[in-house]
Amino acid sequence: MKKIAVFASGSGSNFQSIAYAAKSGELKAEIVLLVCDNPKALVLERAEKLGIPAFVFSPRKYDSKEAFETEIAARLKESGAEFLVLAGYMRLIGSTLLAAFPRKIVNIHPSLLPSFPGKDAVGQALAAGVKVTGVTVHFVDEGMDTGPIIAQRSVEVKEGDTRESLQAKIQDVEHQLFPSVLQKLLGERILT
Ligand code: GRF
């Protein structure tokens, strides 16, 4: 069984969909650690209910990104995690973790990259007036949502869509896509 760590900062609905897929056997992996940079995040409650250990930290209590990533790297090593899944982690991964897990970090982003990188991709899509947006799973590099693309799914923007309605459609797609792409990567030994 592959050991993975999930990074999240907020609600954690993607974390939960990955955890359910792992429990059901659809995803042949075990989440050995949740890494969370927000002590108030809802994802921590989800992890507790699921019995998944969490490392939660406050970035401002550290001198630098290097300092907190060094601690994260130590926790990851203890946990035995072999690769890292970013699911709503609202922070750029720095050189410490990139060097420790080369080409073993993936992220999900709520747009068809390279369109609408960074924050509020759903709002950016609405403001641009596009008729189609979507979801991208990609490898993580030092840039903001710039790494090699692994998979994409489109989502139609309908007249009258609000940020909430579009976000809900995008998240439905994310919850299907992310576990299946992770399983494919593991099966093809791309991530191991
Ligand atoms: C998702 O839309 C993901 O694409 C983006 O952040 C959001 C996280 O949502 N990177 P959740 O915390 O998994 O509910």
Boltz pocket constraint, residues with backbone or C-beta under 6 A from the ligand:
constraints:
  - pocket:
      binder: B
      contacts: [[A, 8], [A, 9], [A, 10], [A, 11], [A, 12], [A, 13], [A, 14], [A, 15], [A, 86], [A, 87], [A, 88], [A, 89], [A, 108], [A, 109], [A, 110], [A, 171], [A, 174]]
      max_distance: 6.0
